[in-house]
Amino acid sequence: MAKIAVLGYGTVGSGVVEVLATNSESITKRAGDVVEVKSVLDLRDFPGDPIQDKIVHDIDVIINDPEIDVVVEVMGGVEPAFTFVKKALEAGKSVCTSNKALVAAHGSELLAMAKERKLNFMFEASVGGGIPIIRPLNQSLTADEITQITGILNGTTNYILTKMSREGSSYEEVLKEAQALGYAERNPEADVEGFDACRKIAILTSLAFGSTVKFEEITTEGITKISTEDFAYAEQLGCVVKLLATSKKVDNKVYAITAPFMIDNTHPLYNVNDVLNGIYINGNVIGDVMFFGAGAGKLPTASAVVADVVDCVKHKGKNVMTIWSSEKLELGNTDDMKRDFFVRVKGNDTSAVKAAFGNVATITIPGVEDEFGFVTGMLTEKEFNEKAEDLEVINRIRRDHTKL
């Protein structure tokens, strides 16, 4: 029998217990052993819940228990999760986590600790919730050199942008609705400012290119400045606005950014709506690959965590190799990336725009006065910023032309 401990009995932690109970027979077949939850760490008690008999309040009870082979960390945040995970690995226990903040900050270090001890540190659920993406990058796509990863990696922002696009509602209105439905936190900053998606693309980029990407160095913009007017212009252009997290290899340099982009109906992520996530990968041999599904939620995320538990049980005493060195990957400067931009400018005088950007076609929206929009030609971000310096820009949104 393989005994595990769960750190945190919140949404995902309770989901892990539920998945193990619901699918115990098939999980036993796939793991080659019965998987049983022996202990659950939480500050709270749960009277009336069958889990109460397994609740412990001291991490050392789990660390010092020789029967526990695998620790599941689903607490969130960097601390005390990092300290607890290190203790577990030092005590000879493999670890599975859904914690993207922990993985983005300390992934390479924890992988090295696990390898040294013939253990495993697995984190499938840290990106894309129930969508399998870490394992394909680590195992299925190893014959390829990855050239691009582009994803809708945050369900909260995708829900907000989808509702704004379909219903013409304001950002503020849809955010309140998302909070009421439980899709957005009371403090939604990590989601709406792009930090959550940024951490996830940092993890995927580190795995794809084998070296550590510091999420703090990725250019990151959120969705708080996107307005109903932006969607009206997007509709005229046959586009939608999505928060994309993307990394791309160009001339042996890797460029990464998380920001709102306009995309048209030829883009592989155009129809990824509501709280769903989608991830596009291009490899130099396999070509285009798409992953699509529930990017968050109790049971989808728990399913990915339990899949890692099964892997740890199957590979007890053997490290499943993951190439992610502590060597830092120097990202290319976003200013050097070439793309086109949709721009909204205050006023009605187009002469300054045409002097700066050439004879661009201007766009107006019925009922929206004292402004117009246009789309630039292809130019670097630095060139755009220089040309737009003397214009009264209301907003500018990058465009992405990835095609399957």
N, C-alpha and C positions, 0 to 999 in steps of 0.2 A: 504493500500500500504506500502511495506517495502522499505525504501530508504537507499541506501548505498553510501559510498565514497570510491574512489580508490586512494591510495597513490603511485604515480609513473605511468606515461603513456608511459612506454617503451614497450618492446616486450610482457611481460606477462600482463601488465596493459591494453594495447590495446586489447590483446586477451580476457581478462575478459569482456570488453565492447562488443566485437564482439560476444562472446558466449552468453551473456545475450540477445543480439539483435536477433541472429540467432535462438536460441531455446527458445524464450520468452514464447511461449504457453505451452510447456511441463514443463519448469521451474516453471511457475505459478501454474500448477497442482500439482507438487511435493512439492513446498514450501507452498501451500495453500494460497498464496498471490502474488500480482504482485510485482516483484523486479525491482526497478528503480535506475539507477545511478544518484545521485543528484549532486555530486561534484567530481572532479578529481584534486588531488594536483600534481603540477609539477612546476619546475623552469622555464620551457619553455612555450611559446605560440605556438598554432597550427592553424595559419590562414588557412582558407579553409576547415578545418576538423570540422564536426558538433560538436565534443567534445569541441571546443573552448568556447562555451557558458557555459560550466560547469567547466572550468579550474579556479582553485584558486591557489594563490602563498603562502598562509599563513595557516599553519596547524590549527591555532586557529579558523579559519572560520568553519572548519569541527568539531573540538572539541566542539565548542559552539553552534552548530546547533542541537536543540532538535529533529528535524525530522529524523536525521540520526541514524539508529539502528545498522548498521554493517559497520566496516571499513576494507577494503582489503589492506593489506600492501604488495606491490610487488616492493619495492625500491631496496632491497638487502643491504648487509652489516649490521653491528651491530648498528652503529650510522649514522644518527639520527633515524633509524628505532625503536630502543629500546625505546627511549624517546617518540616518537610519539605513539607507541603502548601502553605504560604505561598511557599516557595522555588519550587515547581513552577508555581504561578500567576504569580508574578513573572517566571518564565522563559518564559511564554507557553504553558503546557501545561494542558489541562483536567484535572480531577481527579474520580475516582469513589471513594467510600468506603463501607464497611460499619460504620464506627466511630461508634456512638451517643454515646460519651463526647465525642468531638471535635465532633460536630454539635451536641449539646446545649449545649456550652460556647462554641462559636465559629461556629455556623452562619450567622448573619446577616452577620458580618464576612467570612467566606470567600465567601459569595454576592455580596457587594458588590464584593470584589476581582475575582471572575470576571466580573461584569457590566461593570465598568470596562474590562476588557481584551478584551471580546467572546469570553470563554471560558465554560466551564461547570463548576460544582461540583455534583455529583449524588450522592445518598445514599439511593437507594431501599432498599438492603439494611440501612440502619441501624435500621429499625423493621419488625418482622414478618418478617424473614428473606426467604423466597421469596414472601411475600404482596405483591402490588402494592398499595400504599397511599399512598406519597408522590406518585406520578404522578397517581393519581385525584384526590387533594386539590388538586394543583397545576394539573391540566388538565381533568379530566372533570367536576368538581363546582364549577367556577368560576361557574356561573349561580346557585348556591345560597348562602344564608347558613347556615353551619353552626351548629346549636344544641346538638349533643351529640356527643361521641366517647367511647365506652366500650369498653375492650378487655381481653382476656386477652393480655398482651404478653410474658409470660415462660414459656417452656416448662418450665424446671426446677421452678418453684413449682407450675405446673399439673399436672405429673406427680406431685409429692409429694401435693398435695391430692386428686387423683383416686385415688391408691392408698390414702390414708387413708380416703377415703369408701367405697371398694369393699370393702376388706379389713379395716378396723378396726385397721390398724397404727398405731403411734405415729409422731410426727414424726421422732424420732431414728432409728427403724428404717428408714423410707422414705428419709430423707436418705442414710444409708449405702448403701442399694441404688442410689439415683440416682448417687452418686459412683462406685460400682463399674461402673455401666453407661455412665459418661462423660457423663451428663446434668447433673451438678453438679460444680463445681470443688472442688478440695481445700479451698480457702477459699471457701465458698458465700455469703459475706456480701452481695455485690452483688445476688444473686438473692433470697435468702430474706428480706432486710430491705427489699426493695421498691425498691432504688435503681435497678436496671436498668429496671424497668417505669416508674419515675418519669421517668427521662431520656427514654424513648420517648414518654410522653404529653406531656412538655414540647415535644418536637420537633413532634408532631402538632398541639398546641394553637397553637404559634407559627405554623405554616403555615395552620391553619384561620382564625385571627383576624388574621394579618398582622404581628404584633408579637412581640417576644422575651419568652418566658416563661422565667424563671430556675428551673431545676429545684430549686434549693436552697429555693425558697419554696413548693414544693408539699408539702402535708401528706402524709407518707409513713409507713406502718406495714407491717411484714412479716408473715410467717406463723409465726414461731417460737413464738407463744403459743397457736396453734390446737392443740387436743387431740382425742383420740378421743371424749371426752365431748361436745365441741362438735358433732361429726358425728352423734352419737346424738340430740342435741336437734334438729339440722337435719333428720334423717330423719323425726322425728315431725312436723315442720312442713312436710314435703314439699319440703325445700330441699337445696341443696348449698352448700359454701363455696368461693368462688373469689377469687383475688387480682385485683381490678379496678383498672385505671388509667383514670380518667374525668375529663373536663372538660365543663362544661355552662354555657351562657349563660342566665342568669335575670335579667330586668329590667335588661338591658344590662350586667350584671356577669358575668365568667367565673370560675367556681369549679373548682378542680382538686384531685384527691385520688388517692392510690394506697393501697389498704388491702384487707384481707379483707372480703368482703360475703357475706351469705346471699342466694341467689337461688332462685326456684322455677321450675317447668317451663314457665312462660309467658315466661321471660326469653330473649332471643335467644342468650345465651352459655351457657345451661344445659347443652347437650350438647357443648360444646367441652372435650375431655378429653385426658389424657395430655400429650404434649409439643406438641400443636397449639396454635396461636394463633387468636383470633377478634377481629374489630374491628367494632363497630356504629357507624354514623354516621347522624345525623338532620340533614337539611337542610330549610329552610322551604319549598322547592318540590318537591324530589324525594321527600321523606319519608324512609323507612327504607332503609338500604343495609347489607349485610353482606359482610365479607371474611373468608375462612376458609382455613387451610392450614398448611403447615409453617413455623413461625415461626423456625426455626434449622436448623442442619445444614450440612454442607460444600457439597453441590451445590445445595440450594434457595437458600442465601444467595449462592453464587457465580453462580447463574443471574440473580439480581437485579442483581448487580454488573455482569455482562456486558451486561445490557440497558441499563444506564447507559452503558457503553463504546460500544455501538452508537449510542445517542443522541448522544454526544459526537462520534463520527465523522461521523454524518449532518449534524450542525449545526456542523461546523468553521467557525470564523470568525463564528459567530452565537450570541449568548447566548439560551438558552431561559429566559424570564422566570419567576422565582419570587418571589412577594410575601412577604417576611419582613424587615421593617425592624428596625433596631437599637433603635428606640424600645421601651422596656420596657412590657409589658402588666401593669398592676396587677391582681393577682388579688383576688377577693373573699375575705373572711375565712371559713374553713371553719366557724367557730363559728356563722355566720348561716344555714348550710344546714339546711333542714328535711328530716327523714327519720325512720324508725322504727328501733328497735334491738332486737336479741335480747340479753338479759342473763341471766347466771348469778349467783346470790346464795348466799352461804354460810349454812347454818342451815336451819331449818324454819318460822320465824316470818314469815308473809307480811304482817303488819300494817304494818310500816314501808314496805314496797313499795307497798301499797295506799294508804297515807297520802300517799306521794310521787307515785305515777303513776295513782291512781284504781283502779277495780275491774278490774284486768287478770286474765286467765286465767293460772294458774300451770301449769307443766309439770314433771313428774318423770320420771326414767329408772330403770327397774328395775335394781337392783344398784348404782346411784349414790346414796350416802347423804349426808345432812347438806348438801344443797343443793337448789335448784330453779331453774327458768328462767321467763322471761316475755317477752312482746313488748310494747314501749311503743306508745303512739299516736304520731302525727306531732308532732315538736317539733324545735326547733333543737338543734344540738350543745351550745350554751351552756346551754340550758334542761336538757338531759339531764344534763350534768355537775353542774349545781347541784342537781337533784333526787336524783342518785345519790350525792351527797357523803357522806351519813351511812350509806350501805349498804356491806356488806362484799361488794363485787363481785369475783367470781372472773374473769370475762371479759365483754366486751360486743363484739358484732359488728354492724356496720351492715347494713341491708337495702337492696337496690336493686330497684325495681319496673319497670324499663324493659321495655316490651313492643313487639313488632313490630306 
